[in-house]
Amino acid sequence: MPDKTTLIAEALTRSGALKFGSFKLKSGVTSPYYIDLTWLLSSPEDFERVVNVVAEEIKAFSSSRGIDKLASIELKGALLLPSIANKLRMPCVVVRKESKAYGLTGRIAGGEVKEGERLVFFDDVITSGGSKLEGIKPIEQAGGKIETILVVVDREQGGRENLEEMGYRVKSVTTISDLIGALRATGTLSHETADEIKDTLKVNPRVKPA
């Protein structure tokens, strides 16, 4: 049975969710790779594979840490969240990027966050941690406690450290270094591209939230 990094690496490359080239990130830095989990929607097998891995990761620590709910912010993490929550038989909510001006207003959709509830905040990747802070804020304002922040891939550019310094517990299913290693082992990634990604990590070892 392949390990979780190999499972994620295969799912992301086969579905096209992991791309190589030149991409400008929200943090402002330029990256030789980009992870877009929306591409998993076009590959049901790979979508299910990632959902299963994430669900197992949460299951491993949720009972001991008293998790009440799962949460994510639109769009990418929120696309997987309902399927993950269904596997775990746990309720979930999605944080909108902006409040609605009609109907059920506010930024939290799918339910409510009650005072004292403990949540796992899930997302696709972490770079600087800025988007995680955007998603966490409405939950904390409602009285919820972010027990763990869980991402599929840590880009290893300081996001984990930034959030840990603020007191948050951050976990990742895998890291970009481990993904590179898995892809090199299977011959899916060239030496040149792998070295380019490693060089980026050296040039931008830590990106601060905007």
C-alpha positions in Angstrom: 0.0 0.0 0.0 1.5 3.4 -1.0 2.2 5.9 1.7 0.0 9.0 2.0 2.5 11.3 0.2 2.7 8.9 -2.8 -1.1 8.7 -2.9 -1.4 12.5 -2.9 1.3 12.9 -5.5 -0.3 10.4 -7.9 -3.7 11.9 -7.4 -2.5 15.5 -8.0 -0.4 14.7 -11.1 -2.9 12.4 -12.7 -5.8 14.8 -12.3 -3.8 17.8 -13.4 -4.2 19.5 -10.0 -0.4 19.9 -9.8 1.0 22.0 -12.5 4.5 23.2 -13.4 5.5 26.5 -15.1 5.5 30.0 -13.7 2.7 31.2 -11.5 2.2 34.3 -9.4 0.7 33.4 -6.0 -1.7 35.4 -3.8 1.3 36.1 -1.5 3.0 37.9 -4.4 5.8 35.4 -4.9 6.4 33.6 -8.2 6.4 29.8 -8.1 7.5 27.1 -10.5 4.5 25.0 -9.5 0.9 25.5 -8.7 -1.6 23.2 -6.9 -5.3 23.7 -7.8 -7.5 21.1 -6.1 -10.5 22.1 -8.3 -9.0 19.9 -11.0 -9.8 16.9 -8.8 -13.5 17.4 -9.7 -12.7 16.1 -13.2 -11.2 12.9 -11.8 -13.5 11.1 -9.4 -11.0 8.4 -8.5 -8.4 11.0 -7.6 -10.9 13.2 -5.8 -11.9 10.2 -3.7 -8.3 9.3 -3.0 -7.5 12.7 -1.6 -10.7 12.8 0.4 -9.9 9.4 1.9 -6.4 10.4 2.9 -7.5 13.7 4.5 -10.4 11.9 6.3 -7.9 9.4 7.8 -5.6 12.2 8.9 -8.4 13.9 10.7 -9.7 10.7 12.2 -6.3 10.0 13.7 -6.5 13.0 16.0 -10.1 14.2 16.1 -11.4 12.0 18.9 -8.5 12.7 21.3 -8.7 16.4 20.7 -12.5 16.7 21.0 -13.4 18.1 17.5 -17.0 19.2 17.1 -16.9 20.5 13.5 -14.9 20.9 10.3 -14.5 24.2 8.5 -12.9 25.6 5.3 -13.0 28.8 3.3 -14.3 29.0 -0.3 -13.3 27.8 -2.8 -10.8 25.0 -3.1 -10.8 23.5 0.4 -14.6 23.9 0.5 -15.0 21.7 -2.5 -13.6 18.7 -0.7 -14.9 19.5 2.8 -18.5 18.1 2.5 -17.1 14.7 1.3 -14.5 14.6 4.0 -17.2 15.5 6.7 -19.5 12.9 5.3 -16.9 10.1 5.6 -16.2 11.2 9.2 -19.9 11.8 10.0 -19.1 15.2 11.3 -20.8 18.5 10.6 -19.0 21.2 8.6 -19.3 24.9 7.7 -17.8 27.0 5.0 -16.6 30.5 5.4 -17.4 32.9 2.6 -14.7 35.3 1.5 -17.3 38.1 1.7 -20.6 38.5 3.5 -23.8 38.1 1.5 -26.0 41.2 1.2 -29.2 39.1 0.8 -30.9 36.0 2.2 -28.9 34.5 5.1 -26.3 37.1 5.5 -22.9 36.7 7.2 -19.8 34.8 6.2 -20.5 31.4 7.7 -22.5 29.1 5.5 -23.9 25.6 6.1 -24.7 26.0 9.8 -23.6 28.0 12.8 -20.5 28.1 15.0 -21.5 28.0 18.7 -19.5 29.4 21.6 -16.8 27.0 22.7 -17.0 24.6 19.7 -13.7 23.1 18.6 -13.0 23.0 14.9 -10.5 21.7 12.4 -9.9 24.3 9.7 -9.1 22.5 6.4 -7.6 24.0 3.2 -5.7 22.9 0.2 -2.2 24.4 0.7 -0.4 26.8 3.0 2.2 29.4 1.8 2.2 32.5 4.1 -0.9 31.5 6.1 -2.7 34.7 5.2 -5.8 33.1 3.7 -6.1 30.8 6.8 -6.3 33.9 9.0 -9.1 35.3 6.7 -11.1 32.1 7.2 -10.4 31.7 10.9 -11.5 35.2 11.9 -15.3 34.8 11.5 -15.2 31.4 13.3 -13.3 32.9 16.3 -15.6 35.9 16.3 -18.5 33.5 16.7 -16.9 31.9 19.7 -15.4 28.9 18.0 -11.9 27.6 18.8 -9.6 26.5 15.9 -8.1 23.3 17.4 -6.1 22.4 14.3 -5.4 23.8 10.9 -4.9 21.0 8.4 -3.8 21.4 4.8 -3.1 18.9 2.1 0.3 20.4 1.1 2.7 22.6 3.1 4.6 24.7 0.5 7.3 25.2 3.2 7.5 28.9 2.7 6.8 30.0 6.3 3.1 29.6 6.6 3.2 26.9 9.2 5.8 28.9 11.3 3.8 32.1 10.9 0.6 30.5 12.3 2.4 28.5 15.0 3.9 31.7 16.3 0.3 33.0 16.7 -0.5 30.0 18.8 -2.2 27.8 16.2 -1.6 24.1 15.8 -0.8 23.4 12.1 -0.6 20.0 10.4 -0.1 19.0 6.7 -0.8 15.7 5.0 2.5 16.2 3.1 5.0 18.8 2.1 6.2 20.0 -1.3 9.7 18.5 -0.5 8.1 15.1 0.1 6.0 15.4 -3.0 9.1 16.2 -5.0 10.8 13.1 -3.6 7.8 10.9 -4.4 7.6 12.2 -8.0 11.3 11.8 -8.5 11.1 8.2 -7.2 8.5 7.3 -9.8 10.2 9.2 -12.6 7.3 11.6 -13.0 9.3 14.7 -12.3 12.6 15.8 -14.0 15.7 16.6 -12.1 15.6 20.2 -13.6 12.1 20.9 -12.3 12.8 19.4 -8.9 15.9 21.5 -8.6 14.0 24.6 -9.6 11.4 24.0 -6.9 14.1 23.4 -4.3 15.9 26.6 -5.4 12.6 28.6 -4.9 12.4 27.3 -1.3 15.9 28.6 -0.7 15.2 32.0 -2.2 11.8 32.4 -0.5 12.3 30.5 2.8 9.6 32.5 4.5 6.7 34.5 3.1 4.8 36.8 5.6 1.0 37.1 5.4 0.0 40.2 3.3 
